[in-house]
Amino acid sequence: MDRREMDILQEYFGKCVVKEKTLERSSSLAFTSSDRYYGGAFIEADTNLLAICSEQVALARSTAANDFPARRIVTLYRGDGMFSLSPLIVKILIDYRIRTQQPFSYSVIDEQEKVLFEVMDIIDIFPAYRPAPIILQRTARVFSPNVKKINLAEEEIAQSLRQYAIEGLERNFPLYDTASGYGAAVYTKGGVMYWSGQYSSPDKRLGVHAEMNAVLCALMDGATNITHLGVVSTKHKDAPCNMCGMCRQFFAEMSVRFTFNATIHCFARETNEEKTYTIEEYLPSVWTSRV
């Protein structure tokens, strides 16, 4: 293991979002063919159904940057017992492999750099799982950053959020190229904009929605003070779209964890119609395990 890679994994290890008593942690690096890397940390969340593995966080960040394909993923793991490879993580990785049509290696190490698991091509782990091939033209796109330093006056934020949320529509990782999509953008107190689309899953369960992906891109970059979130959808051309209940809960949980109070902007795709909410208005009396 390269010393620099281990240092970066340790850095992302510290970005895990877990409950106070949770011992399990992981961080991942996804290395793409463009010689870039994307870090991810385990997001446990209060509602366990919203947990996102570090491998998927790293891959979702790479897709938001139009950076395909990943060639290697390495994960640093700490648990409360013997390591056991999660079949859900295997499924997520194989689904990515099938959509990009490119092999990639996957390895898991512990904090002493002992190799806990290793395979040269992820698809070899589970021969019985072979979903139908998905050929995406968008995986041929070239790298394009999804983060920008842009200092805005308060009256400029909504228009800029809409612009970058629409740009996020082009960063989707869907099940087919013509699928409907959502795009999202978040703006931080530091004057940085992040944008992305949704990361879909063939089982319709293990995906990462656009709003979640944009928030993850900010959090993994250390930008935890989110002031605004904007969302747009190809399904809602003339009237403002809405965040689903899962995204509302996820966003509310992150706002509690990182003590931000962001304004939520819901835009129409082709008109200037929009609605704005506070987090409390959008999800009153948010449930949290933190007391």
Buried (B, 14 or more C-beta within 10 A) or exposed (E): EEEEBBEBBEEBBEBBBBEEEEEEBBBBBBBBBBEEBBBBBBBBBBBEEBBBBBBBBBBBBBBBBBBBBBBBBBBBBBEEEEBEBEEBBBBBBBBBBBBBEBEBBBBBBEEEEEEBBEBEEBBEBEEEEEEEEBEBEBBEBEBEEBBBEEEBEEEEBBBBBBBBBBBBBBBBBBBEEEEEBBBBBBBBEBEBBBBBBBBBBBEEEBBBBBBBBBBBBBBBBEBBEBBBBBBBBBEBEEBBBBBEEBBBBBBBBBBBBBEBEBBBBBBBBEEEBBBBBEBEEBBEEBEBEEE
